[in-house]
């Protein structure tokens, strides 16, 4: 047998009792182990339906077909935030992300009035960037509006989104700069143009930095229960 067979044996190495069983003398690589260990019985993080990662959000679940269950940042590190514009209303974004046939959804949706819906937990991989590697390493923030209408990008939207982004950056140690906060248009291989030429990046980064200087809100280690907020019923 040649090296190709050896690699196939390595990929078939079994996980037993939390450890790697060596098959044919070849074990799973450390990266592979790190990404699959949590799927073993008794190791997955406990989840409660409707938990929030951002205290300012309300929960309304995306269709299960539009995201992938994961255990970030333990299996995939998070070091990017991707900014999107939906080309439609807040209600439109929620509706399409709840549609299993849509095939995509972002973790959050921000409205022109500043309201935020969380649709996918941050520990899970949302199908939002059109690039698997970027999906695995990023959190997607969708914004109500149209790329060719600067009036859609309101002060309330900028400020609310900036607080959300600052919260995410604090949780995962993401630097607040244009290398780590990017537009959908900047994702490799994408055919999208959002957030478009009217999105004020200088203003946004300034607001994120200002929000980051304020006390942090609860994160994944102490998720916010929907019962703790009067606005945590599913958004319509």
N, C-alpha and C positions, 0 to 999 in steps of 0.2 A: 504494500500500500504506500502511496506517495503522501506528500505534505497536505494535499487537499483533503484526503481522508482523515488525516490527523486533526485538521481544523474542524471537520464535521463532528468527530468524536468529542472534541473539546466543547463544542456548542451543545452537545447532548449531555454533558456532565450534569448529574442530578443534584438538586438541593435537598438534603435530608437533615432534619433536625436543626436547621439553621446554618449548616455548614455545607461545603462543596464536596461531593463525592467524586473522587478522581476516576475518570473513565479512560482507559487506555493510556494512562499516565499523563493526560492533559487536563488541566482544570480550567474552569471558567476564569476569565480575566477579572481583575478587581473592579473595573468599571461595570462589567456585566453583573457581577455580584451585587454591587451597590445599587443597581437599578432594579433588581428583581427580589432582593431579600424580603422586602416588606410584603410581598404577595404570599409569603408562607403563612399558614394558619397561626393566628394569635399575634402577629406582628404589625398588622395594618393599624394606622391611627383610627381611633374611634371618631365617628361622625354623627352629627345630629342634623336632621333636615332643617334647613333654614338658618343655620349658623352664618354669621357675618364675619368677614375679615376686616371690614371698615365700618366704624361706628356710625358714620353718616349715611349709610346705605339702607335700602330696603331690599328684601329678598324676593326674587321672582325667578324661578328656575328655567334655564335654557333646556331645550330638548336634549335628551341623553345622547342622541346621535351626533350632536354638534361639539362634543368634547370627549376627552379620554381620561379615565381615572388614573391618578398618579399619586405620588407621595412627596411632592416638591416641598422644600428644596433638598430633601435627602436623596432622591434619585436623580433629579435634574436641578442644577443650580439656577437661580433666577437672577439675571443681571441686566434685563432690559424692560422698558415700558414702551409699548407701541401705541401711538395716538392715531385714532381713526375718526372719520366723519361719515355718518351713515348714508348721506344723500336722502334724507327723509326726516320724519318726526321721531320723537322719543317713543311714541306708541308704535310706530312702524318698526323701530329697532327691536323692541320687546317682542312684537308679533313674529318677525322673521326668525329671531333667535329661538323662539319656542317651537318653530316649525322643523320637524326632523328631516324634512326634505331639503332644507336650505343648505345644510352641510357646513355651516360656520356659525360662530358666536363669539363674542368677547366676554371677558370676565365682568366688565362693568359697562353701564350706559349712563351718560351724564346728559341731563336736559338743559335747555336754555334758561330755565328758572333755577338751575343749580341742584335739582334733585338727582339722586344717584340710585340706580338699581344694580344690585349684585346678582348675576345670573349663573356664575360658576365659581366654585371655591378656588382660591389662589393655589392650593396644593395640586389642583388638577390642570391638565393641559387643554386649553381652549383652542379650537380651530379658527384662528382669527387672522393670522399673518400670511397665509398662503405659502408657508415655508416650514417644514416640519421642525428643523433645528431651531428656528426662531420661536415657533410655538412652544417648544419645550423649555426654552430659557426665558420666556417673557410673560408679561401680564398685559392684556389688551384693554384699553379704555376707549369705548365708542362714544361719540358726541353727536347729539342731535344737530341737524342742519344740512346745508349744502356748501360744497367747496367754493362755489362762485358767488356766495352771498355773505360778505363780511359781517352784515348786521346780525347773522345767526350766532356769531361768537360773542355772547354777552358777557358782561362783567361777572354776573352770577355764575355762569358756566365756567369761565376761567378760574375763578376763585375756588369753586367747589372741586373742580378737577385737580387744581393745584394741591389742595389739602389731601385729596385722595392719593395723588402721586407722591407727595411728601411722606405720607403714611407708609406706602409701599416701599419707598426707598429706605426708610428707617428700619423696616422689618428685615430687609435682606441686604443691607449695607450697599445699596446701589448709589453711585455718585450722581449728584444732580447736575448733569451736563448734557450737551447735545450728542455725545457719543452713546449715552445710555438711555436717554429719552429721545425716541426717534419717531418719525412719521411712517405710516404704512407704505408710503411711496419709496422709502429708503430700504425696505426689506428686499434682499436679493431675490430676483426672479418674479417679483410681483408685477402685475399690470395695473395696479391701483395708483391713483394720484393724490389721495387724501393724506393729510388734512388740507392740502391745497395752499395756494400762495397767500391767502388771507389769514391763515393761522399765524398769530403773532408769537413766534418762538421766544423772542427776547422777553416779552411781557410774561409769558408762561413760565419760563425758567426762573425769572425773578420772583414770581409768586410762589413757585414750589420751594425755592430757597427760604423765602420768608416764612412759609408754613412749616418748613423743616426746623426752624429755630424755635418753634413753639412746642409745648408738651405733646408727646406722642399719644395717639389713640390706641385702644386695645388691638392686638394682632392675633395671629393664628394660635399662639400659646394660650390666649384667653379670649376665644371668639365671643362675639356679641350675640346673645340669643335674641331671636325676633320678639320674644315676649318682653324684653327689656325696653322696647321702644314702641311708642304708640303708632309709629308709621311703618312697622315691620310686616304688615300684611302684604300679600302678593300685590304688586302693582298691576294696574289695568292698562 
